[in-house]
């Protein structure tokens, strides 16, 4: 430390002796100039994709775009007495990439329940052994799972695997899977579903005692391999969610007779597992909006709730989905209704719940119907053949054709059928492209449900009162690593961003562009850059400055009116922006009711007889100045009030200084 002090003293003395002025020890919180960034960062991963021609500045899939597909054939059984699923599966890995795959990465999410697991804020309800693999083969060659028990990375020419106690496991292949080829994995495993009252976070409790089970991420899954970074190896930490391959699922689940099973896809064998009465009731569901009781409270046990027998195997199939979830209970009530999908017709909505929790499902059918019908009109017709609501300890989670939800979160969870179930975004890294878009569309749905126009005013401005926290991660920071700021970063900030975007280009323009984005990327995997460039092209503006400040920073606008001068009918408004984020200059000018005629201006529109709204583009700030003189010549009608950002769309901690009131 003494050496550092001596050196600093020496440098200061040399500076003073040479007559040069040393840098100030402190600076003001606001500088007179600011440097506006006009482009978005291009990381190594997106540059790689652009160079390969899989993505480009159009925001659409490039001419060389590809994606892996994974088809699953699963047989599983659940023992209610041990709360354990035992299963076997075959995964057909279709290597549609241009690469020969030397490794395969598996996602073993249930290993988060192991005591030593790496995890975020989530806490399991109880510790388990996690997902225990008992057999693993690739192309018929078996891996030595005993040798894989350690954390080391075995090498050599033999098939080997490491990481089986973690949520990410890697298989080193003896022979690569050639580009364009298909390989088959065979896996046997078992996993116990955690229960109890002490789980914290979604998916950390998966049963009510031994009477209801709600398995999610319950089978070994193939990780995502894409054109951006190869295998996605981010661990499953609990809060942030998924990035999966699209494919086909052929799933058979064996349960004791009397236990009803719901799940992703379509039930293939209703004659084998349902009673004749239940099948007759199901046949009427699509005939009207009435809710039909398929299995009532008193219909319990073999021959009443289900077909008779000792055990029953429920067979489900689904195509073009990226996951499979299910639920089962020994006393499920089953109610159903329908939604009318534009251009498609009626699809069934199924609700499975325990009798003592029926109050949580009284409005569930109506809420879900509205959500399916509204979002089908908003973005794209609901693509799947049914939607199921499943009761259980997780009351706010989504999977293809399945939402673990009651009426409380039904609108939000139903919206997830568009993203990530149609648009397979990488939620692990870019949660805002899933949860954030969802929060935005929930606002639109809520207004429609109440029969009133949506209103996004004030949302963008409100970010100014929220930003500045050291715990806030920028939206492009990996959601998996966002810590305590995950909820705001992933869920809450996106509607604020899209509020400002609507303030620039118009809300309907934003909605129409996102509608086209949905159609362009359905059943594919868009990145943030694809969204950015697609929106730029559809909106007809280079908005990279906008995307940069919202997605890569936590900056705000902090606009204000500093001064207003009037001279001979000409008004000059000095607008100041103290923040780093720029915005257009939008002024609402309110005139006295009486006086000379109000002149028209090319950049103004009259809101009513005495109110005008005047706009200057964001480019007025690109020279780096923090103040802009907005000149207006409306004539000699007296102005009584001027407001900057009258719709509250630009982030600002103190909106009080946005208003000038004339004398």
N, C-alpha and C positions, 0 to 999 in steps of 0.2 A: 504493500500500500504506500509506503514512504517513497519508493521509487516512482510510482505513478504520480504522486503529488509533486515531486521534484521535477519530473518531465513536463507536467502541465504548467508549472511556474515558469520553467525555461521557455516554453512555447509562447506563453503570454508576454514575457519580457521581450522576446525577439520581435513579436508582432508590434508591441508598443514602440520599440526602438526603430523599426522600419517605417513608422508613421502610418501603418495600415490600421483601419478600424476593425476591431474584433466583432464577431457575430453577437447579437444581443442574447442575453441569458434567457430571456422570456420573449414570447411573441403574443400578440393579441389572439383571441379566440377566432376572430374573423379577419381574413386578409382582404385587401382591396381587389385582388384579382383571383380568379379561379380557373383552373384548367379543366375544360369539359371533355371527357372521353366520349368519342363518337362511334366506337366499335366495341364488339364483345370479344373477350378472350377466346382464342381457339387453342384448346388443350391438345396434347399429343394424340389423345384417343380420337378426337373428331378430325384432326388433320390426317390421321391414318385412314379413316373412313373416306374422306374426300379424295385422297390420293388413289384409293382403290376403286372409286366410282360407286360405292355403296350408298353414299349420301352426297348432297351437294347444296348449293345456295338456293335452289328452288324450294327447299324445305320438303320435298317429296322423296320417296325412295329412289335412290339412284339406279342407273341402268344395270349395275352389278349387285344390287341388293340381294341378300340371302338371309335366312334364319334357320337355325336348327329346329327340328320337330322331334317330339318324344311321344310315343304311344305306350300306354300302360295296360297290362292285363294283371289284375290283382285279385287274389283270393284271401279273405281274412275272416277271422272269427273273434268274437269278444266274449270273454268269460266274466259275467257280472260278479261272481264271487271273488275273483282275484283282480278285477278291474283291468285286465290285461288283454291287449289285442295281439294275436299271433297271425302272421301273414306271410304270403309268398307273392312275388311279383316278377313279371317279365317286362323289361323296358326295351322297346325298339328305338334305338338312337339313329335318326336319319341325319347323317352328316352332310348337310347342304352347303357347308362352307367351302372355301377354296383351300382349306388347310388339312393336312394329315394330322389327326389328333393323337398325340402321344400319351395324353393323360385324360382321365374322366374325373370330374368333380361331382360329388354327391352332397346333397343337403340333408342333414340328419337333425332336423329342428328339435326333436324331442330330447336331444342331449342337453338342451338348455335346462332341463329338470335335474340334471346331475349336480351334486353339491359343488363340484369344482368348476362348473361351467362359467365361462365368460358371459356376462350379461349387463344390460343397461339398467334402467330404472325398474324393470319388471322383476317380480319376485314370485317364484312358483308357490303354489299352495302346499305342496309337499315335495320333498326330494325323492327321486326315483333312480333307477339304473339308466334311464334314458332310452334311447333306441339301440337295442342290442341286435347286431347282425350275427346270425348263426351260419350263414352260407352266402358266398358271393362268387359268381362266375361271370366271365366276359367271354363271349364267343365259345362257350363250353369249357373254358379253362378256369379252374378254381383258384381262388386266392387263399393263402394261408392266414386265416384271421388271428390265430394265436400269435404268429410272428408280428402281426400288425397291432398288437395290444399296446405297445409303447408309443411314444411320441416321435420316435426317430423317422427318418425318411429312407426306407430300404431302396436300394438301387440294384441294378443288374438286369438281366434279360428275362427274368421271370415276372409274372403278374404279381404285383404287390400293392399294398394299400396302407395309408397312414392317416391318422386323425380320426379314428373311429369313436373316440370318446368326446369329440368336439362336434359342433354343428356343421362343420365343413370337413369332408373327408376326400382324399385324393387317391385315385387309382393310377398307378404307373403301369402302362400297358406293355406286354411283351412284344406285340406287333401293333403299329399304328392303325387307326381307323382311317382309311383313305378318304380323300375328298370325294363326295358323291356316293359313298358307300353307306350301308346300314349295319349296325352291330347290335347284338342282343345281350342285355344284362339280365341275370337271374339272381334274385336276392330273397333270402328268408330272414325274418326278423321277428322280434316281439318288443312291445312297449307297454308300460303301465300308464294309465291315465291318472294324472294327479287330481286329488280332491281336497276338501277341507275349506275352512273359512278364511285362511290367511293369504290367499293369492292376491298379488297386486299387479295390475296390468292385464290387458286383453290376452286371452289364450293361456293364461297361467293356471286356470282351474278348468278342468274338462269333464267334470261329472258332479252330480248331486248324489252324494253317498253312492249306493249301488243301484239306484232306481232310474237314473237318467245319465246318459253319456253323450258327450258332444265332441267327438274326435276331430281335431284340425291339425294339419301338417303331420299327419299320423303315419305316413309311409315314407320310405327313402325316396327322395326326388332327385332327378337329374338337374344339376345347376344349369344356369344359362350361359351359353357360349355365344358371343356376338362379334360383330365386325369392329367394335370400338376397342375392347380390351381383352378379347378372348374369354376365358372363364371368369365369371363373377364370383369372387372368393370372399366377399364381405361376410363375416360371421353373422349368424342370427343372434341378436342381442335382446330381443323382446319387443321394444316399442315400434321400431320401423319395420316395414313389411317386405313385400316379396318381388321377385323377378323370375318368372317361370316361362317355360316353353309351351307353345300351343301343341295340341295333339289330341289323340283319341283315348278315351278311358273305357275299359271293359272291367267292371268291378262286381265281384260277388261277395256278399257279407252274410255270414252265418250267425244267427242268434237263436236263443231258445224261443220256441213258439209262444205267442202272446206278446212278444216284444215287437212293436212297430218300428220300422227303419225308414228314415227319409234321407234324401241326399241329392247330389248333383246328377243331372241327366234324367233319362226316362226309365221307369221301371219296366223291365222286359218280361217279367213273369207274374203278372197280377193274378192269374188263375191259380198259381201255386201258393201264393202267400197271403192273398186277401180273401175275405169271406165273399160269398155271392151278394150279400146285402151291401157291403162296401163297394163292390164293383158296380152294382146297380146305381147307387148314389153318385159315384164318380161320373157315370155316363151322363148325368144331368147338369154338371157344373157349368159347362159352356153355354147353356141355354139362356141364362139371364144373369143379372148382377146380384141376385140373391145369394146369400151364403148358405152352403149346404154342409150339414154335419155328416161326415163320412164315417167316423167312429166316435160314439158318444161316451160320456163319463162312465156309464154303467156297463159298457161293452168292454170287458176286460178278460184277458186270458186266451188260451187256445180255443179256437172255434167261435170266439166272440170278437176280440180285437183283430185277430189274424186267422188264417186257416188253421185247422187242427194239426196236431203232430207233436213230436218231441223237439225237433229243431227245424228251422226254415232258412233257406238261403235266398236272399234278396239280390236280384241281378239288375244292375244299372248300367246304362251305356250313355256316353256323351261324346260329341265330336266338336273339334275346334274350341277346346277349353284349355285353361292353363293350370287347373288344380281340381281336386275332388274333396268334398267335405260331406259329412253325414252326421246323423244323430239317431239315438234310439232310446226308448223308455218302455217300461212294463205297464205304464198307464197313460200313454199319450192319448189325448183327444186330438181329433183330426178334422179340421174344418177347411172348406175350400170355396173360392169364388173365382171371378175371371177379370181380365182386363182386355180392352179392345185395342189392338196395336194397329196403327195406320198402315194400310197396304198389306196387312198380314191377317187380321182378324183376331178372334178370341184366343187367349192363352190362359191356362189355369194358374191360380195363386193358391198354394197349399200352406196351411198353418198347423204346426204340431206343437202342443203345449200340455203341461200338466194341469189337472183339474183345479188345483189350489192356486194356480197362476193365471186362470182364465181372464181375470180382470185386466191383465196386461195385453190381452189380444182382442178386446172388445171392438177397438177401432182399427186394428191392424190391417184388415182386409181393405177397408176404404182408403186408408193412407197409402197402402202399397199400390192399389189400383190407380190412384191419382198419379203417383210417382212414375209408374210404368208408362202410363198414357202421356203424361206431360213430357218426360224426357225423351220418349219416342218421337214426339213432334219437335222438341228442341234440337236434338242432335241427330239421331238416326233411329229407325224402328228397332225395338227390342229384338235381338237376334235369336234368343233361345226359346225352346218349346215350353218352358214352365218356369216358375219362380217359387221357391219354398222358404218359409220362415220357420226357424227352429228355436225352440225354447231351450234355456240352459243357463249356466253360470256366466257365459260370455253373451252379453246382450247388446253387442255393437260390433259385429265383425262380418266380413263379406267374402264370399267364394263364388265361383261360377254357378249360377242358378240357385244359389243358397245364400241366405243371410241369417246369421245367428242374431236374431233381433226380435223384439216385440214391437208394439206400436210406437214406442218412444223414439227409436232410431230408424224406423222403417224407411222414411224418405231418404235419409242419408245413405243407408246401406244399399238400398235399391239403386241409387245413383251409381254405385260402384260397378254395376253391371256394364256400364259404358267404359269407365276406366277404373281398374286395369283389366277388366274381363274382355273388353273388345280391343282397346288400345293397350298393349302390354308394356306399359312404362316400367322403368326400373325404380320401383318404390324405395328400394334400399338406399339408393343414392339421391333420387330426385322426388321425394315424397310430395312436393308441391304440385307435381304434374298429375297427381292422383287425388290426394286428400284436399289439396288447395282448390283444384278445379271443382271438386265435389262441393266444397263449402260455397263456392260461387253459384253453382247451379241450384243449390238448396235455397238460396235467397230468392232466386227466380221462381222456384217451385212454390215456396211459401206464399209469395204474393199472389200467384195464380190460384192457389188453393183458397185464398181469402177473397178472390174475385176483385183484386185491385191491381193497378200497374206496379211493376217493380220499381224500386227507387234505390239507386246506388250512391246518391249524393251523401257527402260527409264521410264515406268510408276511406277514400284515398287520403283526405286531409287528416283523418284520425291517426294515421301512422306517425305523424309528427309528434304525437303525444306518447307514442310507444317506443320509438327508436332511441338508440343511445345506450341501451343496456349492454354491459359487457358479456352477458350470457346469451345474447341474440346472435345466432349463427346466420350468415348470409344464406339465401335460399339455395345457392349453388354449392354450399358446403354439404358434404355427404350427410344425409338425414340420419344415417346410422351413427354418426359421430356428433350429433347436434346437442347432446347432453340435455340439460334442464330447459334449453330453449327449443327443444324439438317440437312441442305443440304449436308454438307461435310460428316457427319457421315453416312447418309442414302444412298446418291447417289454416291458420288465421291470416297470414300475410297475403296470400294470393288474391282473395277478393278485394283487398285494398289496392293491390297492383292493378287489377282489371278495372277497378273503379276509375283510377287515373287514366288508364288507356281509353276507357269509354269517354272520359272528359276531353280527350284529344281528338278521337276519330268518331265518336258516337257509340253508344252502347249496342245499338242494333248492328252496326258494322262489326263490332267485336263478336257478337253472337253468330252472325252469318259466317264470319271467317272461321270460327271454331267448329261450326257445323261442317264446313268443307274439310277442315283438318281431320275431323272424326271419320269422314268417309274415306279420305286418302290413306289414313294409317290404320284402318280397321284390321284386326288380326295381325298387326305388325308391331314393331318395337321402336317408336319414335324417341329421339333424344331431345334434350332442351334446345339444341341448335336447330333441329328440324322444326320444332314448334316456332322458334324465333323467326327463322327465315321464311317459313310458310306464312306466318301472320304478316310479316313485312310485305310479302308479295301480294297477298290478298287485300291488304289494307292500302296498298299503293304508296307506302312511305318507308323510308329507311329509318326504322325506329331503334336501331342498335343502341343509341345513347340511352333510350328509355329502358331497354332490357338490361343494359349494363348496370345502371344505378339501382334497379329493383332487385336484380338477381344476384349480382356479385358484391353489392355493398349494403350498408345499412344507413345510407345518407338520406337527407330530406331536402325539401325546397326552402322552407322558411321564408315565404314571401311577405311583403308588406308594402303599404303605400307611404312613402316618405314625405311627399310634398305634392300639392296641386296648385298650379298657377293658371289664371284666366286672363286673357288679353284680347279684346276685340273679337270675341266669339271663338277664339282659339283656346283650347284647354290642354295643358301639358301635365301629365300625371307621372311622377317619378316613382317607378316601381323598383323595389330592392329585393334581392334574393340572398339571404345570409347563408343558406345551405349549399352543399356541393351539387345536389341534383337540380338540374334546370327544369323549367316547365314553360309551356306557352304562357303568354300574358293574356288573361281573360278578364275584362272589366265589365261590370254591370253599371250602367250610367242611368240614374234616375233623375228626371227633370221635374220642374214645377209644372203644375197642371195648366197654367196660363202663360202665354208669352209668344214670341215670334216662332215661326215654323221651324221644326227640327230638320236640319239638312240630312241627307243620306250620305253614308260613307261606304266605300267598297268592302271594308273589313268589318262592317257592323250589320246586325240584324235587329229589327224592332221586335221586342217581346210583347209590348202593348203600346198604347198611344203615347205613353210618357216614359217608357223604359227601353233602353237599347243595350245590346251586348256586343262588345267590341273585342276582337281577337287579333293578336300578333303571334307569329310562329315562334317556336322554341329557338330557332336559329338566331334570334336577336341577341342571344346570350353567348353564342359560340366564339365571340371575340374575347371572352374572358372577363368582361366587365360584370360587376355585380348590380349596377343600376342601369335602368333603361327609361328613357323619356318617351312615354306614349303620348303622341300628339293627336288631338282630335279637333275637328272643326265642324261642330254641329250647328253653328250659328249662335245667335245671342239669347236663345232660351236658357234661363237660369238652371244650373245643375244643383240639386240639393243633396245628392249622395252618390258616392262611387265605391264600389266593392271589388276588390281583387279576388279571383277564384270564387265567384258567387255560388257555385254548386258544391264547393267543398271537396274537390277532387285531388288537390295537390298537397302532399304531406307538409304539415305546418303545426308546430306546437302551440302557437298563439295566434288565433284567428282574429283577435280583437284589433290588431294593428293592420288588418286588411281593409279597413273601412275608413273612408273620409266623409265627413258630414259637413256640407257647406254652411256658411254663416247666414 
